[in-house]
Amino acid sequence: MQTVLGANGQIAEELTRELYKNYTRDIRLVSRHPRKVHESDQLMAANLLDADAADRAVEGSDIAYFTVGLPMDAKLWEEQFPIMMKNVIDACKKHHCKLVFFDNTYMYPKTAEPQTEEAPFVPVGRKATVRANIATLLLDEMNAGRIKAVICRAPEFYGPGKTQSLTNTAIFDAIKHGKKARVPISDKTLRTLIWTPDASRAMALIGNTPDVYDQTWHLPCDDNRLTYKSLIAAASQIKGRDLPYTVVPLVMFKIGGVFNPQLREAQELLSRYARNNIFVSTKFTKRFPEFRITTYRDGIAQLLRPH
């Protein structure tokens, strides 16, 4: 059995489809209010903050995927992520279950230096500190040989369905709804974005490849990185007309954050938009050369396709 912890988010749903299609029909979906993706999916309602519930969620599983997401709320992250991670690690150790952790890049330095799997953790901000701490907790267990696990790390998302990111919301959702795109901080810095179905397909592949465990893997991205100006130019070509956009400077985010809690929570990430973001996934592409990565143009075309 393979178990998805934090089911029903966009990454988890795409992961469930990929597992069902290519690896196993024996799938358990775990969240507070899980919903089936396939008729054969097994559902388990569980709160991973409860150690006993986490234990039951993992019991009987060969592989567990930790894809839990929380709202952008630093206090909530500090209170809940460390407990959930510890409970899941303990359950996996007890039941000899492999763990695949879906991670982000919040803890990486907010510089223009290329980010590889060896990049140091230099967290700036409360949410970045939480992500560094829970990743370190798992790395310590992996390095000590107490758990068979793998970390799958992804940069900012873009993609279909319920995909949530600043780029999706401010750029592509705006274009889809006939509104002017709003570019955060700069339209001249190179961005690395990951197509959410690619992230889920790659995570399923890693989880079902025994010899890649006990490592960190950057999930695959189109390495033809584009600026927001170029991304919107590609969208303009697809739509057949020039698409207007405006660059929102940092000071406007700070002013908006006074009144809008979501903008306030985004503050610690904004400096990354002022510099090139070079997330390197060469390790993955060398190990899995046949994996097809969605190009930015193909991804944008899918996002903007009329329904």
C-alpha positions in Angstrom: 0.0 0.0 0.0 1.1 3.6 -0.7 -0.3 6.3 1.5 -0.7 10.0 0.7 -0.6 12.2 3.8 -2.3 15.5 3.2 -4.5 14.2 0.5 -6.7 16.4 -1.8 -4.3 19.3 -2.4 -3.2 19.8 -6.0 0.1 18.1 -5.5 -1.5 15.2 -3.7 -4.3 14.7 -6.2 -1.8 14.6 -9.1 0.4 12.2 -7.1 -2.6 9.9 -6.5 -3.4 9.8 -10.2 0.2 9.0 -11.1 0.4 6.3 -8.5 -2.8 4.7 -9.7 -1.8 4.9 -13.4 1.7 3.5 -13.1 2.5 2.0 -9.8 -0.4 0.6 -7.6 -4.1 0.6 -7.1 -3.7 0.1 -3.4 -3.7 3.7 -2.3 -4.8 5.2 1.0 -5.7 8.9 1.2 -5.3 10.6 4.5 -6.4 14.1 5.6 -9.0 15.6 7.9 -11.6 15.3 5.2 -10.3 13.0 2.5 -12.1 12.6 -0.9 -11.6 9.8 -3.4 -9.8 10.5 -6.6 -10.4 6.9 -7.9 -13.2 4.6 -6.8 -10.7 2.1 -5.3 -9.0 4.7 -3.1 -9.1 4.0 0.6 -10.0 7.0 2.8 -8.9 7.7 6.3 -9.8 10.8 8.2 -6.9 11.7 10.5 -5.3 14.7 12.2 -1.6 14.2 12.0 -1.1 16.4 15.1 -2.4 13.3 17.0 0.4 10.8 17.3 -2.0 7.8 17.5 -3.9 9.1 14.4 -0.6 9.4 12.5 0.4 5.9 13.6 -2.9 4.5 12.2 -2.5 6.5 9.0 0.9 4.9 8.3 0.2 1.4 9.5 0.3 -1.2 6.7 1.9 1.2 4.2 5.0 0.5 2.2 5.5 4.1 1.2 4.0 7.3 2.8 4.1 10.6 1.0 4.1 13.7 3.2 2.4 16.4 1.1 0.7 18.3 3.9 0.1 22.0 3.3 -0.9 24.7 5.7 -2.3 28.2 5.1 0.3 31.0 4.9 0.3 31.7 8.6 3.7 31.7 10.4 2.1 31.0 13.8 0.2 28.0 12.5 3.4 26.6 10.8 5.4 27.0 14.0 2.7 25.2 16.0 1.8 22.4 13.7 4.5 21.4 11.1 7.1 20.2 13.7 4.6 18.1 15.5 3.2 16.5 12.3 6.7 15.8 11.0 7.7 14.1 14.3 4.5 12.0 14.4 4.9 10.9 10.8 8.6 10.0 11.3 7.9 8.1 14.4 5.0 6.2 12.7 7.2 5.3 9.7 10.0 4.1 11.9 7.6 1.9 13.9 6.0 0.4 10.8 9.1 0.2 8.6 7.5 2.4 6.1 9.5 4.5 3.6 8.8 8.2 3.7 8.8 10.6 0.8 8.8 14.2 2.0 7.6 16.9 -0.4 9.6 20.0 0.5 10.0 23.6 -0.7 13.0 26.0 -1.0 12.0 28.5 1.7 15.2 27.7 3.7 17.6 28.4 0.9 19.6 31.6 0.7 17.7 34.4 -1.0 20.5 35.1 -3.5 21.0 34.7 -7.2 23.4 31.8 -6.6 22.3 28.5 -8.3 20.4 26.3 -5.9 21.5 22.6 -5.9 20.7 19.8 -3.5 23.9 20.9 -1.5 22.7 24.4 -1.0 23.0 25.4 2.7 20.0 26.3 4.8 20.0 30.0 5.6 16.5 30.6 6.7 15.3 34.2 6.8 11.8 34.6 8.4 9.6 32.5 10.6 8.2 30.2 7.9 11.6 29.6 6.4 12.9 28.7 9.8 10.1 26.1 10.3 10.8 24.5 6.9 14.6 24.4 7.7 13.8 22.8 11.1 11.5 20.1 9.9 13.8 19.2 6.9 16.8 19.0 9.3 14.8 16.8 11.7 14.2 14.3 8.8 17.8 14.6 7.5 19.1 13.7 11.0 17.0 10.6 11.1 18.0 9.6 7.5 21.7 10.2 8.2 21.6 8.1 11.3 20.0 5.3 9.4 16.9 5.3 11.5 14.4 5.8 8.6 14.4 5.0 4.9 13.3 8.4 3.4 13.9 10.8 0.6 13.3 14.5 0.3 11.8 15.9 -2.9 12.2 19.6 -3.2 10.4 22.0 -5.5 10.6 25.7 -6.3 7.5 27.9 -6.9 4.5 26.2 -8.5 2.6 27.1 -11.6 -0.1 24.8 -13.0 -3.7 23.8 -13.3 -6.6 23.2 -10.9 -6.0 24.3 -7.3 -2.3 25.2 -7.8 -1.5 28.1 -5.4 1.4 30.4 -5.9 2.0 34.1 -6.3 2.8 33.6 -10.0 -0.3 31.6 -10.6 -2.5 34.1 -8.8 -1.0 37.4 -10.0 0.0 36.4 -13.5 -1.8 33.5 -15.1 -5.1 33.6 -13.2 -5.4 37.3 -13.9 -4.8 36.7 -17.7 -7.3 33.9 -17.7 -9.9 36.2 -16.2 -9.2 39.1 -18.6 -7.4 41.2 -15.9 -4.1 43.0 -16.0 -1.2 40.8 -14.7 0.6 42.0 -11.7 4.4 41.2 -11.6 6.0 41.0 -8.1 9.0 43.3 -7.7 10.7 42.9 -11.1 10.0 41.7 -14.6 13.7 41.3 -15.4 14.8 38.6 -13.0 14.9 34.9 -14.2 12.4 32.7 -12.5 12.4 28.9 -12.0 8.9 27.5 -11.8 7.7 23.9 -11.6 4.6 22.6 -13.4 2.6 20.9 -10.6 1.8 17.7 -12.5 5.5 17.3 -13.3 6.3 17.7 -9.5 3.8 14.9 -8.7 4.9 12.6 -11.4 8.5 13.0 -10.4 7.8 12.4 -6.8 5.9 9.2 -7.6 8.9 8.0 -9.7 11.4 8.8 -6.9 9.2 7.1 -4.3 9.1 3.9 -6.4 12.8 3.8 -7.2 14.5 2.1 -4.3 18.1 3.1 -5.0 17.4 6.9 -4.8 16.5 6.9 -1.1 18.6 8.5 1.6 19.1 11.6 -0.5 17.6 15.0 -1.4 16.3 15.4 -5.0 15.4 18.6 -6.7 12.3 18.0 -8.8 12.5 18.7 -12.5 11.9 22.1 -14.0 12.4 23.5 -17.5 15.9 24.9 -17.4 15.1 27.5 -20.1 14.4 30.0 -17.4 12.4 33.1 -18.3 11.8 36.5 -16.8 8.2 37.6 -16.0 8.5 39.8 -19.1 9.3 36.8 -21.2 6.6 34.6 -19.6 4.0 37.3 -20.3 5.3 37.6 -23.9 4.8 33.9 -24.3 1.3 34.2 -23.0 0.7 37.1 -25.4 1.8 34.9 -28.3 -0.6 32.1 -27.2 -3.5 34.6 -26.8 -2.7 36.3 -30.0 -2.6 39.8 -28.5 -0.4 41.9 -26.3 -1.2 41.4 -22.7 -0.7 44.4 -20.4 0.9 44.0 -17.0 2.2 46.2 -14.2 5.2 45.7 -11.9 4.2 46.0 -8.2 7.2 47.4 -6.2 8.2 46.1 -2.8 6.9 49.2 -1.1 3.4 48.5 -2.3 3.5 45.0 -0.9 4.6 46.4 2.5 1.8 49.0 2.5 -0.7 46.3 1.5 0.6 44.0 4.2 -0.6 46.5 6.8 -4.1 45.8 5.9 -4.0 42.3 4.2 -2.8 39.3 6.3 -1.9 37.3 3.2 0.3 40.0 1.8 1.9 40.4 5.3 2.7 36.6 5.4 4.3 36.8 1.9 6.8 39.5 3.0 9.6 37.1 3.8 9.6 35.6 0.3 9.5 38.8 -1.7 13.3 39.4 -1.8 13.7 36.3 -3.9 11.7 38.1 -6.7 14.3 40.9 -6.8 17.0 38.4 -7.9 17.4 35.6 -10.3 16.0 32.4 -9.0 18.1 29.5 -10.4 16.8 26.2 -9.1 19.0 23.4 -10.5 17.5 19.9 -11.2 20.3 18.4 -13.2 20.8 15.6 -10.7 17.2 14.4 -11.4 17.5 14.7 -15.2 20.8 12.8 -15.3 19.3 10.0 -13.2 15.9 9.9 -15.1 16.8 11.1 -18.6 13.5 9.8 -20.1 11.3 11.9 -17.8 9.5 14.5 -20.0 9.6 18.0 -18.5 6.8 20.4 -19.4 8.2 23.5 -21.1 7.1 26.9 -19.9 5.3 27.5 -23.3 3.4 24.2 -23.1 2.5 24.8 -19.5 1.3 28.3 -20.2 -0.7 27.1 -23.2 -2.5 24.5 -21.1 -3.2 27.1 -18.4 -4.7 29.6 -20.9 -6.6 27.1 -23.0 -10.3 28.0 -23.0 -12.5 25.5 -21.2 
